[in-house]
Amino acid sequence: MSIIDAHSASPAPGVSCSKAGKIQIFAGKKYTCIKKGKKLIWNKGSKVLEKQNTKTPASDTEKSEPSNPAPTPAPSPSSTPTPAPTQKSEIKTSNLTDYRSSSECKLQKAGTNHEVDLSHTPRNWIMLDPTKPVRILIFPVDFSDLVSSTRNSPDFTELMTSIENFYKSQSGGKLQFKWTVASEFSRMSKSIESYGVGTRATGSVWQLNNDIQDLAFQKYNKDDFDFVIGSAPATTSREQIAASPAFGTRDAKYRGATYLGGDYWSGGRPWTIPAHEFGHFALGIADLYDFKSSMLGESGFEAQFQYMGVFDIMNWAGGAGLELTAWSRWVSKLISDSQILCQPFTRTITMLEPIETVNNSVKGIVIPISPNNVLVVENRAAQGFDSRLPEGARGVIVYSVDTSIESGQGPMRMVRKTGSSDNLFRDNALKKGESITHLGYTIKVIEQFEGNAYIEIQRS
């Protein structure tokens, strides 16, 4: 019997899938998981006629776990295309030669954290090279006081497929992955209680990570991997391992890593948690949520996302807009310099496709303000990993980036348009005829056509 799944990660022809016969509807096509040789992959897909989704999207304030920066996301509905004119737009856009060199829009680090930030400055951590396949080892472990009920490794197929599909889409299909999963659990020499990691941001989290890697590299050659995902047993609670943080490294003895703790296993196995951490230890991207609010429990839940609302997995891994912002993609080298336009002092008119479109098109316009501050303009639609975006969040968004602001303190902040009041910016996207004036520039949407936005920018 086939399984209909319209809510999981975006399929693509030839990409690995988890179960033969599984069907997924995405972007107007029905994809089927087929067996080709020894592999399970998505087929080429066939067109289907989908009903327009007229239901109000689920609220993004549903509380899975207030103190967790990466809570479990709700299921994603099918994409709802933005209404567009029926005739082709004939608006004349600026020539590429009108824009500045992208190097004039790059930012240097102005703060003290040289490990995860939003600058183009090289990180102190050993970062991945996005031009090469990412080699990942998943290594499950248990403890004398946290024993796995089975010696066999859990099934990580859905986790691997979801992370791979997400980062492939964010990089325009360029980022490739190679996975190795240990076949069985390995026993740690210390008890889990001895690490004291049952409360978030406490205990010997680094020692736990290092001990997992020391054990892993007794059995595997560390030179064969770029980073490690350790995993506790499936019965792990938050009281045993509260969170699953990221671990970078400057030491060739270790690899960038994370481990799957109680927030992963007791929270429904959300792939977005390790995907969020991957953005840190592999790509060097900062936390966009407010760390202080995240430590307040339920009372600080919504305040965690005060800077970027529902947008970007590095802000809220349970939000409706999981797609990385154009800036996050650029500083992590998932997109090239040619996919960013650097605004000149003169007036421009630019056409931006939805950022969710998986191709090599321009993903954003950057307006340089100072050596450590820019404004970024991009176009969002209810597509791809943004399929749950409510109507008010679909359209052109404008946000600032300031590298003097540290990770977890709001280095990226949404610019609010007149009339917007929603705490999570679900009413803040610019529609046709709307504009924002900020830091000496006016950004106006002069037309929207087939999801594309025509944007006028000029010094005010």
RODO-2510 file (C-alpha; in nm, 4 decimals, decimal comma):
residues 460
     n   res          X          Y          Z
     1     m     0,0000     0,0000     0,0000
     2     s     0,1412     0,3407    -0,0992
     3     i     0,1950     0,6146     0,1567
     4     i     0,0835     0,9680     0,0686
     5     d     0,3104     1,2304     0,2282
     6     a     0,2605     1,5925     0,1279
     7     h     0,4385     1,7320     0,4310
     8     s     0,7991     1,6107     0,4388
     9     a     1,1128     1,7601     0,2829
    10     s     1,1157     1,8661    -0,0833
    11     p     1,1811     1,5722    -0,3178
    12     a     1,3917     1,5929    -0,6329
    13     p     1,4546     1,3386    -0,9112
    14     g     1,7389     1,1034    -0,8181
    15     v     1,7588     1,2172    -0,4539
    16     s     1,7506     0,9367    -0,1977
    17     c     1,4206     0,8575    -0,0217
    18     s     1,3260     0,6413     0,2747
    19     k     1,0654     0,3836     0,1641
    20     a     0,9709     0,2248    -0,1694
    21     g     0,6211     0,3222    -0,2747
    22     k     0,6172     0,6403    -0,0660
    23     i     0,4487     0,9251    -0,2533
    24     q     0,5068     1,2953    -0,1970
    25     i     0,3311     1,5875    -0,3608
    26     f     0,5481     1,8965    -0,4071
    27     a     0,5265     2,2048    -0,6315
    28     g     0,2473     2,0598    -0,8459
    29     k     0,4097     1,7207    -0,9015
    30     k     0,3636     1,3758    -0,7502
    31     y     0,6924     1,1984    -0,6757
    32     t     0,7193     0,8258    -0,6017
    33     c     1,0014     0,6569    -0,4133
    34     i     1,1346     0,3772    -0,6377
    35     k     1,4106     0,1192    -0,6087
    36     k     1,6907     0,1594    -0,8606
    37     g     1,9571    -0,1036    -0,8203
    38     k     2,0246    -0,1153    -0,4475
    39     k     1,9171     0,2456    -0,3862
    40     l     1,5818     0,4094    -0,3089
    41     i     1,5389     0,7347    -0,5043
    42     w     1,2619     0,9735    -0,6103
    43     n     1,1396     0,9284    -0,9684
    44     k     1,0987     1,2125    -1,2198
    45     g     0,7517     1,2952    -1,0902
    46     s     0,4265     1,3632    -1,2709
    47     k     0,2031     1,6689    -1,2737
    48     v    -0,1031     1,6709    -1,0486
    49     l    -0,3882     1,9147    -1,0078
    50     e    -0,3804     2,0377    -0,6486
    51     k    -0,6666     2,2144    -0,4775
    52     q    -0,5939     2,5701    -0,3623
    53     n    -0,5136     2,5724     0,0074
    54     t    -0,7572     2,8201     0,1639
    55     k    -0,7092     2,7251     0,5276
    56     t    -0,5355     2,9635     0,7637
    57     p    -0,1803     2,8362     0,8365
    58     a    -0,1240     2,6965     1,1836
    59     s     0,0031     2,9426     1,4403
    60     d     0,3798     2,9422     1,4847
    61     t     0,3411     3,0075     1,8564
    62     e     0,2407     2,6524     1,9388
    63     k     0,4779     2,5623     2,2210
    64     s     0,6763     2,2446     2,1658
    65     e     0,9520     2,3433     2,4109
    66     p     0,9955     2,7087     2,5074
    67     s     1,3631     2,6967     2,5986
    68     n     1,4787     2,5088     2,2889
    69     p     1,6212     2,7197     2,0024
    70     a     1,5268     2,4456     1,7581
    71     p     1,1796     2,3083     1,8465
    72     t     1,0001     2,0508     1,6381
    73     p     0,8305     2,2068     1,3346
    74     a     0,4660     2,1372     1,2553
    75     p     0,3867     1,9486     0,9315
    76     s     0,4189     2,1618     0,6191
    77     p     0,1175     2,2041     0,3888
    78     s     0,1561     2,2020     0,0123
    79     s     0,2879     2,5173    -0,1496
    80     t     0,0358     2,7949    -0,2113
    81     p     0,1516     3,0121    -0,5033
    82     t     0,1302     3,3893    -0,4647
    83     p    -0,1505     3,5400    -0,6789
    84     a    -0,0038     3,7110    -0,9840
    85     p    -0,1170     3,9163    -1,2850
    86     t    -0,2169     3,7169    -1,5907
    87     q    -0,0158     3,9269    -1,8358
    88     k     0,3610     3,9335    -1,8620
    89     s     0,5276     4,2288    -1,6923
    90     e     0,7224     4,4645    -1,9187
    91     i     0,9033     4,6563    -1,6458
    92     k     1,2560     4,7507    -1,7460
    93     t     1,5104     4,6364    -1,4888
    94     s     1,8574     4,7733    -1,4253
    95     n     2,1585     4,6244    -1,6016
    96     l     2,4015     4,4105    -1,4038
    97     t     2,6694     4,6697    -1,4782
    98     d     2,4666     4,9231    -1,2763
    99     y     2,5459     4,7425    -0,9489
   100     r     2,8626     4,7575    -0,7445
   101     s     3,1069     4,4705    -0,7108
   102     s     2,9792     4,2198    -0,4542
   103     s     3,3074     4,2629    -0,2639
   104     e     3,1906     4,6132    -0,1645
   105     c     2,8982     4,4565     0,0240
   106     k     3,0981     4,1998     0,2204
   107     l     3,1307     4,2591     0,5942
   108     q     3,4257     4,2037     0,8248
   109     k     3,3794     4,0823     1,1807
   110     a     3,3355     4,3709     1,4264
   111     g     3,2613     4,1677     1,7409
   112     t     3,4616     3,9198     1,9469
   113     n     3,3163     3,5841     1,8348
   114     h     3,5290     3,4550     1,5475
   115     e     3,3687     3,1111     1,5448
   116     v     3,0047     3,1756     1,4483
   117     d     2,9001     3,5149     1,3120
   118     l     2,7519     3,6830     1,0024
   119     s     3,0688     3,8254     0,8495
   120     h     3,2858     3,7146     0,5591
   121     t     3,5866     3,6978     0,7914
   122     p     3,7411     3,3468     0,8109
   123     r     3,6344     3,1529     1,1206
   124     n     3,8647     3,0143     1,3869
   125     w     3,6855     2,6813     1,3591
   126     i     3,7707     2,4391     1,0808
   127     m     3,4893     2,4953     0,8291
   128     l     3,3612     2,2662     0,5566
   129     d     3,4397     2,3246     0,1916
   130     p     3,0961     2,3398     0,0193
   131     t     3,2554     2,2437    -0,3127
   132     k     3,3404     1,8963    -0,1792
   133     p     3,1074     1,6152    -0,0599
   134     v     3,0317     1,6401     0,3116
   135     r     3,1361     1,3151     0,4860
   136     i     2,9278     1,2487     0,7966
   137     l     2,9598     0,9734     1,0579
   138     i     2,6547     0,8939     1,2732
   139     f     2,7782     0,7163     1,5841
   140     p     2,5236     0,5919     1,8453
   141     v     2,6399     0,5465     2,2058
   142     d     2,4832     0,4426     2,5347
   143     f     2,5860     0,4570     2,8996
   144     s     2,5781     0,2404     3,2107
   145     d     2,2846     0,4469     3,3387
   146     l     2,1258     0,5078     2,9960
   147     v     2,1241     0,1717     2,8195
   148     s     1,9815     0,1215     2,4719
   149     s     1,7050    -0,1385     2,4531
   150     t     1,8687    -0,2777     2,1391
   151     r     2,2288    -0,3044     2,0243
   152     n     2,1346    -0,2249     1,6663
   153     s     2,1665     0,1330     1,5477
   154     p     1,8376     0,3270     1,5055
   155     d     1,7059     0,3962     1,1562
   156     f     1,8421     0,7384     1,0598
   157     t     1,7154     0,7332     0,6998
   158     e     1,4612     1,0111     0,7425
   159     l     1,7109     1,2283     0,9305
   160     m     1,9775     1,1881     0,6633
   161     t     1,7353     1,2421     0,3747
   162     s     1,5814     1,5541     0,5276
   163     i     1,9124     1,7240     0,6104
   164     e     2,0512     1,6376     0,2691
   165     n     1,7436     1,7655     0,0834
   166     f     1,7408     2,0867     0,2848
   167     y     2,1023     2,1861     0,2279
   168     k     2,0986     2,0756    -0,1337
   169     s     1,8073     2,3121    -0,1947
   170     q     1,9752     2,5988    -0,0068
   171     s     2,2861     2,5629    -0,2219
   172     g     2,1044     2,5313    -0,5532
   173     g     2,1778     2,1594    -0,5650
   174     k     2,5540     2,1998    -0,5206
   175     l     2,6141     2,0642    -0,1685
   176     q     2,6604     1,6853    -0,1689
   177     f     2,6654     1,4384     0,1209
   178     k     2,8233     1,1013     0,2020
   179     w     2,6849     0,9223     0,5093
   180     t     2,8274     0,6449     0,7278
   181     v     2,6171     0,4993     1,0104
   182     a     2,7692     0,2727     1,2757
   183     s     2,5758    -0,0538     1,2762
   184     e     2,5425    -0,0790     1,6539
   185     f     2,5699     0,1107     1,9818
   186     s     2,9054     0,1571     2,1543
   187     r     2,9251     0,1797     2,5324
   188     m     3,0734     0,4959     2,6879
   189     s     3,3115     0,4512     2,9822
   190     k     3,1397     0,7174     3,1975
   191     s     2,7798     0,7469     3,3133
   192     i     2,5565     1,0114     3,1544
   193     e     2,4918     1,1517     3,5014
   194     s     2,8613     1,2260     3,5444
   195     y     2,8483     1,4810     3,2603
   196     g     2,5715     1,6869     3,4265
   197     v     2,4028     1,7802     3,0985
   198     g     2,0419     1,7416     3,2143
   199     t     1,9844     2,1174     3,2058
   200     r     2,0388     2,3342     2,9004
   201     a     2,3724     2,5213     2,8822
   202     t     2,5139     2,3400     3,1867
   203     g     2,7487     2,0515     3,2553
   204     s     3,0413     1,9091     3,0614
   205     v     2,8921     1,9234     2,7120
   206     w     3,2310     1,9612     2,5428
   207     q     3,3743     1,6678     2,7352
   208     l     3,0786     1,4521     2,6325
   209     n     3,1341     1,5444     2,2682
   210     n     3,5087     1,4768     2,2871
   211     d     3,4545     1,1412     2,4604
   212     i     3,2072     1,0350     2,1901
   213     q     3,4590     1,1234     1,9192
   214     d     3,7477     0,9530     2,1004
   215     l     3,5425     0,6333     2,1088
   216     a     3,4297     0,6713     1,7475
   217     f     3,7828     0,7150     1,6176
   218     q     3,8946     0,3968     1,7877
   219     k     3,6722     0,2230     1,5345
   220     y     3,6851     0,4615     1,2374
   221     n     3,9580     0,6648     1,0674
   222     k     3,8898     1,0304     1,1528
   223     d     4,0469     1,1401     0,8226
   224     d     3,7520     0,9795     0,6434
   225     f     3,5033     1,2256     0,7960
   226     d     3,4337     1,5959     0,8083
   227     f     3,2115     1,5819     1,1154
   228     v     3,0335     1,3494     1,3543
   229     i     2,6759     1,3185     1,4782
   230     g     2,6783     1,1263     1,8042
   231     s     2,3499     0,9781     1,9204
   232     a     2,2173     0,8785     2,2609
   233     p     1,9550     0,5986     2,2851
   234     a     1,6014     0,6587     2,1603
   235     t     1,4727     0,6573     2,5193
   236     t     1,6819     0,9595     2,6189
   237     s     1,4891     1,2316     2,8034
   238     r     1,5622     1,6021     2,8375
   239     e     1,6436     1,5412     3,2025
   240     q     1,9322     1,3176     3,0917
   241     i     2,0591     1,5219     2,7934
   242     a     1,8704     1,8514     2,7722
   243     a     1,9974     1,9852     2,4400
   244     s     2,1951     1,8921     2,1296
   245     p     2,4507     2,1713     2,0780
   246     a     2,7048     2,2346     1,8047
   247     f     3,0773     2,1758     1,8517
   248     g     3,3340     2,3374     1,6282
   249     t     3,7007     2,2555     1,6416
   250     r     4,0439     2,4087     1,5885
   251     d     4,2125     2,0790     1,6782
   252     a     4,2829     1,8275     1,4016
   253     k     4,2197     1,5544     1,6615
   254     y     3,8458     1,6270     1,6480
   255     r     3,5810     1,7040     1,3894
   256     g     3,2953     1,9502     1,3979
   257     a     3,0046     1,7705     1,5606
   258     t     2,6729     1,7548     1,7399
   259     y     2,4921     1,4815     1,9282
   260     l     2,1259     1,3818     1,9431
   261     g     1,9990     1,4235     2,2976
   262     g     1,6655     1,4416     2,4735
   263     d     1,5377     1,7368     2,2707
   264     y     1,5721     1,5224     1,9582
   265     w     1,4501     1,1857     2,0852
   266     s     1,1722     1,3047     2,3165
   267     g     1,0626     1,5797     2,0761
   268     g     0,9614     1,3544     1,7859
   269     r     1,2996     1,3256     1,6101
   270     p     1,2944     1,6694     1,4395
   271     w     1,5583     1,6763     1,1663
   272     t     1,5661     2,0548     1,1976
   273     i     1,7622     2,0367     1,5259
   274     p     2,0796     1,8773     1,3781
   275     a     2,0238     2,0808     1,0590
   276     h     2,0350     2,3989     1,2698
   277     e     2,3527     2,2807     1,4432
   278     f     2,5056     2,1913     1,1056
   279     g     2,4724     2,5595     1,0182
   280     h     2,7044     2,6370     1,3118
   281     f     2,9752     2,3729     1,3148
   282     a     2,9913     2,3188     0,9392
   283     l     2,9148     2,6618     0,7962
   284     g     2,9926     2,9096     1,0740
   285     i     2,6524     3,0845     1,0804
   286     a     2,5456     3,2675     1,3973
   287     d     2,2353     3,2043     1,6089
   288     l     1,9658     3,4523     1,5054
   289     y     1,7314     3,3896     1,7999
   290     d     1,7641     3,5726     2,1341
   291     f     1,9621     3,3459     2,3633
   292     k     1,8678     3,5235     2,6884
   293     s     1,4948     3,4847     2,6199
   294     s     1,5434     3,1182     2,5327
   295     m     1,6706     3,0592     2,8860
   296     l     1,3497     3,1918     3,0461
   297     g     1,1384     2,8868     2,9668
   298     e     0,7787     2,9287     2,8564
   299     s     0,7686     3,2996     2,9452
   300     g     1,0427     3,3718     2,6931
   301     f     0,9234     3,1465     2,4137
   302     e     0,7964     3,4078     2,1670
   303     a     1,0583     3,6636     2,2703
   304     q     1,3261     3,4217     2,1451
   305     f     1,2264     3,5077     1,7893
   306     q     1,1843     3,8845     1,8325
   307     y     1,4523     3,9676     1,5754
   308     m     1,3615     3,7534     1,2717
   309     g     1,0178     3,6115     1,3553
   310     v     0,9350     3,2952     1,1611
   311     f     1,2272     3,3278     0,9181
   312     d     1,5490     3,1227     0,8869
   313     i     1,6258     2,7837     1,0433
   314     m     1,9165     2,9494     1,2287
   315     n     1,6547     3,1594     1,4065
   316     w     1,3633     2,9218     1,4671
   317     a     1,3975     2,5604     1,3601
   318     g     1,0220     2,5207     1,4130
   319     g     0,9168     2,8348     1,2281
   320     a     0,7162     2,8538     0,9073
   321     g     1,0044     3,0053     0,7075
   322     l     1,2829     2,7478     0,7434
   323     e     1,4696     2,8569     0,4307
   324     l     1,8016     3,0269     0,5031
   325     t     1,8104     3,3977     0,4284
   326     a     2,0117     3,5176     0,1310
   327     w     2,2752     3,6578     0,3703
   328     s     2,3115     3,3305     0,5627
   329     r     2,3600     3,1453     0,2341
   330     w     2,6168     3,3966     0,1115
   331     v     2,8424     3,4063     0,4200
   332     s     2,8345     3,0239     0,4400
   333     k     2,9361     2,9967     0,0708
   334     l     2,6232     2,8024    -0,0236
   335     i     2,5672     3,0585    -0,2987
   336     s     2,8228     3,2474    -0,5050
   337     d     2,9064     3,6184    -0,5256
   338     s     2,7171     3,6348    -0,8571
   339     q     2,3912     3,5527    -0,6747
   340     i     2,4077     3,8728    -0,4681
   341     l     2,3599     4,2226    -0,6114
   342     c     2,5364     4,5096    -0,4338
   343     q     2,3242     4,8252    -0,4474
   344     p     2,4874     5,1384    -0,5988
   345     f     2,4111     5,4958    -0,4924
   346     t     2,1855     5,5352    -0,7949
   347     r     1,8249     5,4169    -0,8304
   348     t     1,7763     5,0560    -0,9439
   349     i     1,4883     4,8305    -1,0384
   350     t     1,5567     4,4633    -0,9740
   351     m     1,3525     4,1505    -1,0355
   352     l     1,3910     3,8858    -0,7639
   353     e     1,2573     3,5332    -0,7937
   354     p     1,1381     3,3651    -0,4738
   355     i     1,4426     3,2683    -0,2704
   356     e     1,3023     2,9144    -0,2410
   357     t     1,3568     2,8526    -0,6140
   358     v     1,6338     2,5929    -0,6478
   359     n     1,8597     2,7460    -0,9134
   360     n     2,1571     2,9779    -0,9578
   361     s     1,9556     3,2995    -0,9853
   362     v     2,0114     3,6149    -0,7783
   363     k     1,8872     3,5535    -0,4228
   364     g     1,9162     3,8986    -0,2664
   365     i     2,0082     4,2653    -0,2926
   366     v     2,2543     4,4016    -0,0367
   367     i     2,2680     4,7724     0,0527
   368     p     2,5983     4,8662     0,2241
   369     i     2,5505     5,1082     0,5148
   370     s     2,8825     5,0922     0,7048
   371     p     3,1852     4,8593     0,7276
   372     n     2,9896     4,6326     0,9648
   373     n     2,6255     4,6987     0,8654
   374     v     2,4113     4,6262     0,5584
   375     l     2,0462     4,6015     0,4614
   376     v     1,9343     4,2931     0,2687
   377     v     1,6284     4,2593     0,0443
   378     e     1,4860     3,9229    -0,0656
   379     n     1,1623     3,7700    -0,1951
   380     r     0,9772     3,4979    -0,0009
   381     a     0,7004     3,2659    -0,1206
   382     a     0,5097     2,9672     0,0212
   383     q     0,7346     2,7191    -0,1583
   384     g     0,9966     2,4605    -0,0704
   385     f     1,0839     2,4678     0,3004
   386     d     0,8779     2,7868     0,3358
   387     s     0,5563     2,6102     0,2344
   388     r     0,3867     2,7001     0,5646
   389     l     0,4430     3,0752     0,5321
   390     p     0,1180     3,2643     0,6016
   391     e    -0,0028     3,5186     0,3472
   392     g     0,1306     3,8174     0,5409
   393     a     0,4842     3,6750     0,5364
   394     r     0,4884     3,6154     0,1593
   395     g     0,6547     3,8866    -0,0440
   396     v     0,9596     4,1092    -0,0065
   397     i     1,1316     4,1270     0,3313
   398     v     1,4025     4,3695     0,4416
   399     y     1,6426     4,3023     0,7278
   400     s     1,9647     4,4469     0,8659
   401     v     2,2908     4,2636     0,9395
   402     d     2,5330     4,4063     1,1955
   403     t     2,8532     4,2133     1,2652
   404     s     2,9223     4,4114     1,5826
   405     i     2,6271     4,2288     1,7429
   406     e     2,7176     3,8849     1,8732
   407     s     2,5562     3,5498     1,7969
   408     g     2,2380     3,5037     2,0006
   409     q     2,1921     3,8788     2,0531
   410     g     2,0270     3,9738     1,7241
   411     p     2,2983     4,0213     1,4593
   412     m     2,0209     3,9994     1,1954
   413     r     1,7015     4,2005     1,2500
   414     m     1,3865     4,2431     1,0446
   415     v     1,2895     4,5955     0,9386
   416     r     0,9212     4,6481     1,0179
   417     k     0,6906     4,8124     0,7650
   418     t     0,4220     5,0641     0,8617
   419     g     0,1150     4,8837     0,9967
   420     s     0,2963     4,5623     1,0907
   421     s     0,2394     4,4593     1,4519
   422     d     0,2789     4,0800     1,4693
   423     n     0,5570     3,9774     1,7074
   424     l     0,6763     3,7099     1,4617
   425     f     0,6594     3,9349     1,1498
   426     r     0,3852     3,7279     0,9863
   427     d     0,2277     4,0507     0,8540
   428     n     0,5465     4,2260     0,7466
   429     a     0,6213     4,1223     0,3849
   430     l     0,5971     4,4032     0,1307
   431     k     0,3261     4,3637    -0,1337
   432     k     0,2784     4,5552    -0,4587
   433     g     0,2770     4,9292    -0,3924
   434     e     0,4208     4,9014    -0,0402
   435     s     0,7560     5,0416     0,0702
   436     i     0,9984     5,0736     0,3618
   437     t     1,2327     5,3657     0,4239
   438     h     1,5243     5,2813     0,6521
   439     l     1,8806     5,4082     0,7034
   440     g     1,8559     5,6476     0,4104
   441     y     1,7086     5,4083     0,1516
   442     t     1,3560     5,3476     0,0253
   443     i     1,2715     4,9944    -0,0898
   444     k     0,9426     4,9670    -0,2837
   445     v     0,7677     4,6749    -0,4554
   446     i     0,6394     4,8173    -0,7840
   447     e     0,5091     4,4900    -0,9287
   448     q     0,4589     4,1220    -0,8487
   449     f     0,4237     3,8723    -1,1303
   450     e     0,4156     3,4901    -1,1127
   451     g     0,5800     3,5042    -0,7702
   452     n     0,8562     3,7360    -0,8906
   453     a     0,8928     4,0791    -0,7322
   454     y     1,0059     4,3965    -0,9059
   455     i     1,1796     4,6134    -0,6477
   456     e     1,2773     4,9782    -0,6741
   457     i     1,5589     5,0950    -0,4444
   458     q     1,6789     5,4532    -0,4143
   459     r     1,8449     5,6801    -0,1606
   460     s     1,5719     5,8733     0,0149
***
